[in-house]
Amino acid sequence: MAKFFYRMQNILDIKYKLEDQAKQEYQEVRVKLNQALDDLQYMISRKEGYVLEFIELTSSVLDIIEITNCRNAIILMEEQIRLQEAKIVQIENELELARIKLNQVVQERKIHEKLKEKQFEDFLQEINKKEKKEIDELISYQYNKNGDNLED
């Protein structure tokens, strides 16, 4: 029996590799985003701790140096939180670009798989035609052979 050979198999293999790479890049950006979100949560909880400490310092015996340090820490944490939020927006944009790239690569791979399936279907139809032709020739030969025997 004839063996099916897809002419563009090397291209399809490359598409599979590109898809794997795009998936890996997407996952790396996703991990980066998760880490940035965790860092943001940590900063927010630290800020809340400073706020609680500030409230405690202002309600007890006033220690101006401690209150000033605590207020400065709160201001610093707010600035770090703003920077972290900006970083998260940037990472989310990277993630969106990675998602778009992944979708594009997957679409290209699917196109090549469809082409391969179509070529395989054409191959099977061609084999079926050949088999039918051989069967018809065999039947025709047998009929003609039997017809020759009847005439003798």
VEXDREN-2710 file (C-alpha; in Angstrom, 1 decimal):
% VEXDREN-2710
k/r/px/py/pz
1/MET/0.0/0.0/0.0
2/ALA/1.2/3.5/-0.7
3/LYS/2.5/5.6/2.1
4/PHE/1.1/9.1/2.8
5/PHE/3.7/11.8/2.7
6/TYR/2.8/15.4/3.6
7/ARG/5.0/17.8/1.6
8/MET/4.9/20.5/4.2
9/GLN/5.5/18.4/7.3
10/ASN/8.6/20.3/8.1
11/ILE/6.6/23.6/8.1
12/LEU/4.0/22.0/10.3
13/ASP/6.8/20.8/12.7
14/ILE/8.1/24.4/12.8
15/LYS/4.6/25.6/13.6
16/TYR/4.4/23.2/16.5
17/LYS/7.7/24.5/17.8
18/LEU/6.6/28.1/17.5
19/GLU/3.4/27.3/19.3
20/ASP/5.3/25.7/22.1
21/GLN/7.6/28.7/22.3
22/ALA/4.6/31.1/22.4
23/LYS/3.0/29.1/25.1
24/GLN/6.2/29.2/27.1
25/GLU/6.5/33.0/26.7
26/TYR/2.9/33.5/27.6
27/GLN/3.4/31.4/30.8
28/GLU/6.5/33.3/31.7
29/VAL/4.7/36.6/31.4
30/ARG/1.8/35.1/33.4
31/VAL/4.2/34.1/36.2
32/LYS/5.7/37.6/36.1
33/LEU/2.3/39.1/36.4
34/ASN/1.4/36.9/39.4
35/GLN/4.6/37.8/41.1
36/ALA/4.0/41.5/40.6
37/LEU/0.4/41.1/42.0
38/ASP/1.8/39.3/45.0
39/ASP/4.4/42.1/45.5
40/LEU/1.6/44.7/45.3
41/GLN/-0.5/42.8/47.9
42/TYR/2.6/42.7/50.2
43/MET/3.1/46.5/49.8
44/ILE/-0.5/47.2/50.5
45/SER/-0.4/45.1/53.7
46/ARG/2.8/46.9/54.7
47/LYS/1.2/50.2/54.2
48/GLU/-1.8/49.1/56.2
49/GLY/0.6/48.1/59.0
50/TYR/2.2/51.6/58.9
51/VAL/-1.2/53.3/59.0
52/LEU/-2.1/51.2/62.1
53/GLU/1.2/52.1/63.7
54/PHE/0.6/55.8/62.8
55/ILE/-2.8/55.7/64.4
56/GLU/-1.4/54.1/67.5
57/LEU/1.5/56.6/67.7
58/THR/-0.8/59.5/67.4
59/SER/-3.2/58.2/70.0
60/SER/-0.6/57.6/72.7
61/VAL/2.2/59.7/74.0
62/LEU/3.4/61.8/71.1
63/ASP/6.8/60.9/69.8
64/ILE/7.2/63.3/66.9
65/ILE/10.2/61.5/65.4
66/GLU/8.4/58.2/65.4
67/ILE/5.2/59.8/63.9
68/THR/7.3/61.5/61.2
69/ASN/9.1/58.3/60.4
70/CYS/5.8/56.4/60.2
71/ARG/4.2/59.1/58.0
72/ASN/7.2/59.1/55.7
73/ALA/7.0/55.3/55.5
74/ILE/3.3/55.5/54.5
75/ILE/4.2/58.1/51.8
76/LEU/7.0/55.9/50.6
77/MET/4.8/52.8/50.5
78/GLU/2.1/54.7/48.6
79/GLU/4.7/55.7/46.0
80/GLN/6.0/52.1/45.7
81/ILE/2.4/50.9/45.3
82/ARG/1.8/53.4/42.5
83/LEU/5.0/52.2/40.8
84/GLN/4.0/48.6/41.3
85/GLU/0.6/49.3/39.8
86/ALA/2.2/50.9/36.8
87/LYS/4.5/47.9/36.5
88/ILE/1.4/45.6/36.6
89/VAL/-0.2/47.5/33.8
90/GLN/2.9/47.1/31.7
91/ILE/3.1/43.4/32.4
92/GLU/-0.6/43.0/31.6
93/ASN/0.1/44.7/28.2
94/GLU/3.0/42.2/27.7
95/LEU/0.6/39.4/28.6
96/GLU/-1.9/40.6/26.1
97/LEU/0.7/40.8/23.3
98/ALA/1.9/37.3/24.2
99/ARG/-1.8/36.1/24.1
100/ILE/-2.2/37.6/20.7
101/LYS/1.0/36.0/19.4
102/LEU/0.0/32.7/20.8
103/ASN/-3.5/32.9/19.2
104/GLN/-1.8/33.8/15.9
105/VAL/0.6/30.9/16.1
106/VAL/-2.1/28.4/17.0
107/GLN/-4.2/29.7/14.1
108/GLU/-1.3/29.2/11.7
109/ARG/-0.7/25.7/13.0
110/LYS/-4.4/24.8/12.6
111/ILE/-4.3/26.0/9.0
112/HIS/-1.4/23.7/8.3
113/GLU/-3.1/20.8/10.0
114/LYS/-6.2/21.4/7.9
115/LEU/-4.0/21.4/4.8
116/LYS/-2.5/18.2/5.9
117/GLU/-5.9/16.6/6.5
118/LYS/-7.1/17.8/3.1
119/GLN/-4.0/16.4/1.4
120/PHE/-4.5/13.1/3.3
121/GLU/-8.2/12.9/2.2
122/ASP/-7.1/13.5/-1.4
123/PHE/-4.5/10.8/-1.0
124/LEU/-7.2/8.4/0.3
125/GLN/-9.4/9.2/-2.6
126/GLU/-6.6/8.6/-5.1
127/ILE/-5.9/5.2/-3.5
128/ASN/-9.6/4.4/-3.6
129/LYS/-9.7/5.3/-7.3
130/LYS/-6.7/3.1/-8.0
131/GLU/-8.2/0.2/-6.1
132/LYS/-11.5/0.6/-7.9
133/LYS/-9.7/0.7/-11.2
134/GLU/-7.7/-2.4/-10.3
135/ILE/-10.9/-4.2/-9.2
136/ASP/-12.7/-3.2/-12.4
137/GLU/-9.7/-4.4/-14.5
138/LEU/-9.7/-7.7/-12.6
139/ILE/-13.4/-8.2/-13.0
140/SER/-13.2/-7.2/-16.7
141/TYR/-10.3/-9.7/-17.1
142/GLN/-12.2/-12.5/-15.3
143/TYR/-15.3/-11.7/-17.3
144/ASN/-13.4/-11.7/-20.6
145/LYS/-11.6/-14.9/-19.6
146/ASN/-14.9/-16.6/-18.6
147/GLY/-16.4/-15.3/-21.9
148/ASP/-13.5/-16.9/-23.8
149/ASN/-14.1/-20.2/-22.1
150/LEU/-17.8/-20.2/-23.0
151/GLU/-17.0/-19.6/-26.7
152/ASP/-14.7/-22.6/-26.9
END
